[in-house]
Amino acid sequence: MLSQIQGLSRHFTEETLRGYLLDRSTRQDDGCLLVRGYGSRRGVHQKVAGRAWAHIAAYVVLVGGYDPDLDVDHVCGAADCIEPTHLRQVSRAENCRGRTQRPRCRNGHEREIDPDSGRYRKVCRECGRQAQQRWRERQAAQVAQARAGYGRTVSG
């Protein structure tokens, strides 16, 4: 069964993987069992035990009956949750059907609706403006550095 998990280190058995996942997780007040993976960001899918997704590995060892053709979905909505009662297997279409776009970007700015598609824009105007400003500053610094270096002669 463990061979069906993509990216999982080969030295794990079901018992050692179960212990590994439970050691790296903490129980929240809302009942979620949040796992700490390799990344520093919280609230996103986590990779553990090699390069395996934590929620898939947890479904295999804590719930059982894993079908690699189906997606593992979080009932609670927390992407880093591995609580067995919060995980279920659904089709890709069912997993995507429950997704909704957020009216604010991850930086908290309001997102506008794109008139062509009727959906929220991927990048809000404020984040786009800030990214363009950072790009212009990098370009100006490169030009200034090139101008400062221009005209120097190498004595030989």
C-alpha positions as CSV (number, residue, x, y, z in Angstrom):
1,M,0.0,0.0,0.0
2,L,2.8,2.4,0.8
3,S,4.3,1.9,-2.7
4,Q,1.3,3.8,-4.1
5,I,2.3,7.1,-2.4
6,Q,4.4,9.1,-4.8
7,G,7.6,10.6,-3.3
8,L,7.6,8.5,-0.1
9,S,11.0,7.4,1.2
10,R,11.4,3.6,1.0
11,H,12.6,3.0,4.5
12,F,9.2,3.7,6.0
13,T,6.8,1.0,7.1
14,E,3.2,1.7,8.0
15,E,4.0,1.8,11.7
16,T,7.0,4.0,11.4
17,L,5.2,6.4,9.0
18,R,2.2,6.6,11.4
19,G,4.5,7.5,14.3
20,Y,6.5,10.0,12.1
21,L,3.3,11.8,11.1
22,L,1.9,11.9,14.7
23,D,5.2,13.2,16.1
24,R,5.2,16.0,13.6
25,S,1.6,17.1,14.3
26,T,-0.2,19.1,16.9
27,R,-3.9,19.0,17.9
28,Q,-5.9,22.3,17.5
29,D,-8.9,23.4,19.5
30,D,-11.2,22.9,16.4
31,G,-10.2,19.2,16.2
32,C,-7.7,19.5,13.3
33,L,-4.4,17.6,13.6
34,L,-2.0,20.0,11.9
35,V,1.2,18.5,10.5
36,R,4.5,20.4,10.3
37,G,6.2,19.6,7.0
38,Y,9.4,20.7,5.4
39,G,8.2,24.2,4.5
40,S,7.9,27.2,6.8
41,R,4.4,28.3,5.5
42,R,1.4,27.2,7.6
43,G,-2.0,26.5,6.1
44,V,-0.8,25.0,2.9
45,H,-0.3,21.3,1.9
46,Q,2.8,19.9,3.6
47,K,5.4,17.5,2.3
48,V,6.9,14.9,4.7
49,A,8.7,11.6,4.7
50,G,10.7,12.3,1.5
51,R,8.6,14.2,-0.9
52,A,5.2,12.8,-0.2
53,W,2.1,14.9,0.6
54,A,1.3,14.6,4.3
55,H,-2.4,14.3,3.8
56,I,-2.1,11.4,1.3
57,A,0.4,9.6,3.5
58,A,-1.9,10.1,6.5
59,Y,-4.9,8.8,4.6
60,V,-3.0,5.6,3.7
61,V,-1.7,4.8,7.2
62,L,-4.5,6.3,9.4
63,V,-7.7,5.6,7.3
64,G,-6.7,2.9,4.8
65,G,-8.4,1.9,1.5
66,Y,-6.4,4.4,-0.6
67,D,-7.2,4.6,-4.3
68,P,-4.5,6.5,-6.2
69,D,-7.0,7.5,-8.9
70,L,-9.0,9.6,-6.5
71,D,-8.0,12.8,-4.7
72,V,-7.7,13.1,-0.9
73,D,-9.9,16.0,0.2
74,H,-10.0,17.9,3.5
75,V,-13.6,18.2,5.0
76,C,-12.3,20.9,7.4
77,G,-10.7,23.0,4.7
78,A,-7.3,23.1,6.4
79,A,-4.7,22.0,3.8
80,D,-2.2,20.9,6.5
81,C,-4.7,18.8,8.5
82,I,-4.1,15.1,8.7
83,E,-7.0,14.2,11.1
84,P,-8.4,10.9,9.8
85,T,-12.0,12.0,10.3
86,H,-11.3,15.1,8.2
87,L,-10.0,13.2,5.2
88,R,-12.0,11.6,2.4
89,Q,-11.4,10.4,-1.1
90,V,-13.3,12.1,-3.9
91,S,-13.0,12.4,-7.7
92,R,-11.0,15.2,-9.1
93,A,-14.2,16.9,-10.4
94,E,-15.8,16.7,-6.9
95,N,-12.6,18.1,-5.3
96,C,-12.5,21.1,-7.7
97,R,-16.3,21.7,-7.5
98,G,-16.0,22.8,-3.8
99,R,-13.3,25.4,-4.5
100,T,-14.3,29.1,-4.4
101,Q,-12.3,32.2,-5.2
102,R,-11.6,34.5,-2.4
103,P,-12.6,38.1,-2.7
104,R,-9.3,39.2,-1.2
105,C,-5.7,38.4,-2.2
106,R,-3.3,36.7,0.2
107,N,-2.1,40.2,1.2
108,G,-5.6,41.4,2.1
109,H,-6.3,43.6,-0.9
110,E,-9.7,43.6,-2.6
111,R,-9.7,41.7,-5.9
112,E,-11.6,43.0,-8.9
113,I,-13.8,40.9,-11.2
114,D,-12.3,40.4,-14.7
115,P,-15.0,41.6,-17.2
116,D,-13.9,39.0,-19.8
117,S,-14.2,35.9,-17.6
118,G,-16.6,37.1,-14.8
119,R,-14.1,35.7,-12.2
120,Y,-11.8,37.4,-9.8
121,R,-8.5,38.5,-11.2
122,K,-5.6,36.3,-10.2
123,V,-3.5,39.3,-9.1
124,C,-5.1,42.3,-7.5
125,R,-4.2,45.7,-8.8
126,E,-2.4,46.7,-5.7
127,C,-0.1,43.6,-5.7
128,G,0.5,44.1,-9.4
129,R,1.4,47.7,-8.9
130,Q,3.8,46.8,-6.0
131,A,5.4,44.1,-8.1
132,Q,5.9,46.4,-11.0
133,Q,7.4,49.0,-8.7
134,R,9.9,46.4,-7.3
135,W,10.8,45.5,-10.9
136,R,11.5,49.1,-11.8
137,E,13.7,49.6,-8.8
138,R,15.7,46.5,-9.6
139,Q,16.1,47.7,-13.2
140,A,17.2,51.2,-12.1
141,A,19.7,49.6,-9.7
142,Q,21.2,47.5,-12.5
143,V,21.4,50.5,-14.8
144,A,23.1,52.6,-12.1
145,Q,25.6,49.7,-11.4
146,A,26.4,49.4,-15.1
147,R,26.8,53.1,-15.5
148,A,29.1,53.2,-12.5
149,G,31.2,50.4,-13.9
150,Y,31.4,51.9,-17.4
151,G,34.4,53.9,-18.3
152,R,36.7,52.1,-15.9
153,T,39.9,51.0,-17.6
154,V,41.7,47.8,-16.7
155,S,45.4,48.4,-16.3
156,G,47.4,45.6,-17.5
